[in-house]
Amino acid sequence: MRQIIAVVAIAGLAGCGVETATTAATVAAAKKQEIEQGRKTMEQTQQNIGKAMEQTQQGTDKADETVKY
């Protein structure tokens, strides 16, 4: 009888460990995806800033040319 109780208790505890590990893995996968999306957003933002800076420089160059003549 004691052995059956011990087996049931161990199986129950092992089940909790599996559930915890599965939950941790799911959370880790979600965080990884969130980080990857953040990196993509950062890269797009940097590209947009670069384009805006180029356009501003082109406008400044045109203004300089207009003033010179």
N, C-alpha and C positions, 0 to 999 in steps of 0.2 A: 504494500500500500504506500509506504513511504517512497519507494522508487517511482511509482506512478505519479505521485504529487511532485517529486523532484523533476521528473521528465516534463510534466506539464508546465511547471514554473520555468524551467530552462527554455522550453519552446516559446513560451510567452515573452520572455525577455529577449530571446533571439529575434522574434518577430518585431519587437519594438526597435531593435538595432537596425534591422533591414529597412523599416519604414523611415527611420531617421536618416539613414544613409541615402535612401532614394530622394527624400525631401531635400537634403543638402545638395545632391547632384542636380536636381531640378533648379534650385535656386542659383547654383553656380552657372548653369547653362544660360539662365535668364540674364544674369549679370554679365556674362561674356558677350551675349548678344547686345545688351545695352551699351557696353563699352565699344563694341565694333560700330554700332550706329552713331555713337558720339564721335568716334574718330572720323567717320564719313562726313558728318555734319561739320566738324572742324575743318576738314580738308576743303569742302565746298565753300565754307565761309572764307578761308584763306584765299581761294581762287577768286572769289567775288571781290575781296578787298584788293587783290592784285590788279584785277581788271579796272576797278574804280580808280586806283592810283594811276594806271596807265592813261585812262581817259582824262583825268585831271591834268596830268603832265602834258598830254596832247593839247588840251585847251590852253594851258599856260604857254606852250610853245607857239600856238597860233596867235595868242594875244601879244606875245613878244614880237612876232613877225609883223603884226599890224602896226604896232607902235614904232618899229624901226623905219617903216616906209612912210 
